[in-house]
Amino acid sequence: MDYEMLYAQTQQLLKKWKDTSSLMAKYQRSLAKAFESGDLKAANRDIESVTAVAREASDMLGLMEHTLDGFDPKAYLESGDYTEHLLAACREQGVDVVGTFPNFEMFPFKVRIDVENQDIYLDRKKISCMRPQHFVQTVKTGRDRLMKVSFNASQFVHELSTVYDIAVMKLGKHADADIYLSTLYKFLVPMSRARKEYDLQSFAFDLARLYDAEPVMTKDGRSYQFGPSRQNAKAIRILDREGHEEYLATIRFYA
């Protein structure tokens, strides 16, 4: 099962529908002119022509309905064909993707396939989209839009260092200790309600932009350094400006 086959069939029908609509508009103008001039013979001929065109339009709608009925969205999702085509579209459009059905990450977004309701979730937004190529294009457009948003590295570093200092104190660490970024995130956004507005993926995206930015210092003159971890489960996955995968686990601020 392939949505692109359905799409190609419906595009042919829609083209015929467009041609039919143009004919209908032509006969409407002709009828208006005939009635205006009192040419009832011409009006009768136009009505006969319109009736024939309307019959064609009705047949096309019936064929389109039949074509649509022959496509089973739930089976398309359950069979794995949708996932296969989704991954292929990611490769074609240069969209990074990791994960396994039904949960994927297309950095910086989370994607979930809801087979039962035939919906796809992009983060928390429900999208009804059975065409993998269009969905991946939506992801790409969203990512590009985020990349165009201005990023204040100095402000982000200031906020991160402030939370880092609180974590150092709360956890009883020394002043320039390595602290897990996932731990800092919990200090940065302590309330679950707030995490809906600024989730871990949003944090990862900001980290990625900081990772790619020119190094900046905190207001009190400290530098920062990211660190890895042997426990990838505690690391945060990002993509750098070249699209390369990186895992950032810790950060430390030092004089």
N, C-alpha and C positions, 0 to 999 in steps of 0.2 A: 504494500500500500504506500502510495507516494502522493503527498498533497500537490506537488508540482504538476502531476498529471491532471488532477481535478482543476487546478488553476488554469492550465492551458486550454482545457475543454470549455470552461466558463468564459475565458477571454474571447474565444471564437464566437460563442453565443452572444456575448455582450457587444461585440463588434456588429453582428447582424442586428441586434436590438437598436444600436445607435443609428444604423442605416435606416431601419424601419421608422424610428422616431423622426428622422429627417424627412422621410416621405410623408409622415403624418402631418408634420408642420407645413410642408409644401401644399398638401391638399387643404389644410385649414385656411391658408392664405387664398388659395384658389376659390374655395367655397365662399369666403367672405367677399371676394371680388364679384363672384357670380350673383350672390344675393343683392349686393349693392347695385349692380347693373340690371338686375331682373332677369338674368340669363338662367332660367330654371332648367333648361336642357343640360347646360354645363354643370349646374348644381347636382342634378341627378347622376351624371357621369362621375363626378367627384365623390359622391356618397358611395357609389358602387366600388370605386377604387379604394376609398378609405375602409370600407367593410372588408375587402380582401386583405388589405395591409393589417388591419386589426386582427384578422384571423391568423395571419402569419405570426403576429406578435404573441397571440395567445398560445400558439403551438410552441414557440420558442420558450415561453415561460414554463410550459409543461415539460419541455425537454430539460430545461435548467433544473426544475424541481426534481425530475427523475434522476438527473446526474448527481444532485446533492444528496438524494435519498440513498444512492449507491455508495456513499462514503460514510464510514462508521468512525467518528472521532475517538470514541472510547477504545475501539479495537486498535486504532492507529497509535494511541498512546501506550496501550497495554502490550502490543506486539514488540515494542522496541524500535519500530521503524521511525517514529518521531524522534527518539533520542539519537538514532544513527544519523538522521538528516540534520538534526540540530548541531551535532558535533561537526559534521561535514561543512555546514554553513559557517561555523566558528572558524574552521581552518581557512575557508575561502575568503572570509572577511577580516581575518587577522584578529579575532577576538579570543583572548586567553580564556581557557575553561579547564576546570579540574572538578573532580567529584564523580559520583556514580548515581544512576537513577534511583530515586527521583529527585535527589538534591545535588545541585551544582553551584560552583562559584565562578562567576564571570567578573573578575575583579573590576570595580570594587562592589559588585552586586552579588546577592545571593539569589539563586533561581530554584524554584520548587515546582515540580509537575504534579498537579492534582488530577489523577486519572478519573476518580469517581465523578467529579464535576466538570471535567474537561476544561480546566483552567490552568494557566501558568502564572506563577507568582514571581514578580521581580521585586525582591525585598518583600515588603508587605503589600505591594500593589497587585491586585488581581487583574490579569490580562487574558481576555478571550482571544487566543491567537493559535490557530491550527497550522499556520504556515511558518515553519522553522526559519526560513530566510528572512521573513519580515520581523520575527521576534529578535533575531540576532542583530538586525539592523537597528531595532529599537534600543537594544543594549549598547551598541556602538555609538549611537547618537547621544544617549544619556551619558556615556562615559566622556565623550568629546565635550559635551556641555559642561560637565563638572571640571574638566581640565581647563576650561576657559575662565572659570571663576577665579578671581584674584586670591592669592594665598600670602598671608603675612607671616613669614617664617619667624620673625623676631617675636611677634605676639604669641605665636604657638609655643615657641621655646620658653617664653616667660611663663606661660600658664603651666606648661609641662614641668618646668623646674620648681614652680611653687608647689605643685602636687607632689613632686619628687621629695622635696624637703619635708613635707608632712608625712609622707610614707617612711622616710628615713627615721623620723622621730617615733612614729607609731610602731614600727617594726623593730626598733632598737638597733638599727644598722649604723655603720660609721659613715662619715659625711660624704664620701665619694664612692659608696658601695654600688655594685650592679644590682638593679632592681628590675624584676620582670615587668615588661610593658603591660601585660595583661593585668598585673596587680595595680599598676598606676591607673589603668583605665577605670578600675573600680573606685579608686580614690577620686578620680576626675569626675566621674558620673555615678555618685553613690545611690541615687534613687532609680528604681526600675522604670518608673514612669518617664524619667528623663532619658533613659537608654533607648526608648522608642524613637526619640527625636535625634539622638546622637548614639547610634549603635556601634558595635565593635568594628563593623566594616567601614563606617565613616571615620572612625579613629585610625584604622589601617590606611585609609586613603590619605589622611592628613600626614601620617608617618611616611608614606611613600613620597609625598611632595616635599616633606622636610628632608628625607634621604637624598632627594635629587637636587635640593636647593644648595646654594653656596653656604658654607658654614657660617653661623652667626653665634654671638655670645649672649649670655643672659645679662640682665641689667646690672648684676653685681660682678660681672667680668668672668664668669665661668664658661667653659666649653662643655660640649657633650660628646658622648661616644656610644654608639650602638654596639651590642654584643650578641653573639650566637648562643646556642644552648644545645646540649646533647639530647634534650627532651623537646622534640619538635612539636609535641602537643602543647607546649607552653609558648611556642614561638608564634609570631603573627606574620602571615604570608602577605607579601606585597609584590608589586611589579615596579621595576625601575623605569626610567624614561625610555629605555630601549626595549621595554617589554620583557626583560629578563626577570625570572622568579628569584626573590630573596626572602630569607626568613630572619626577621628581627625578633630577638627574644628579650634582651635587656637594654637598659640605658643607664648611664651614669653621668653625673655632672661633677666637674672637677676644676680646681683653680689652676 
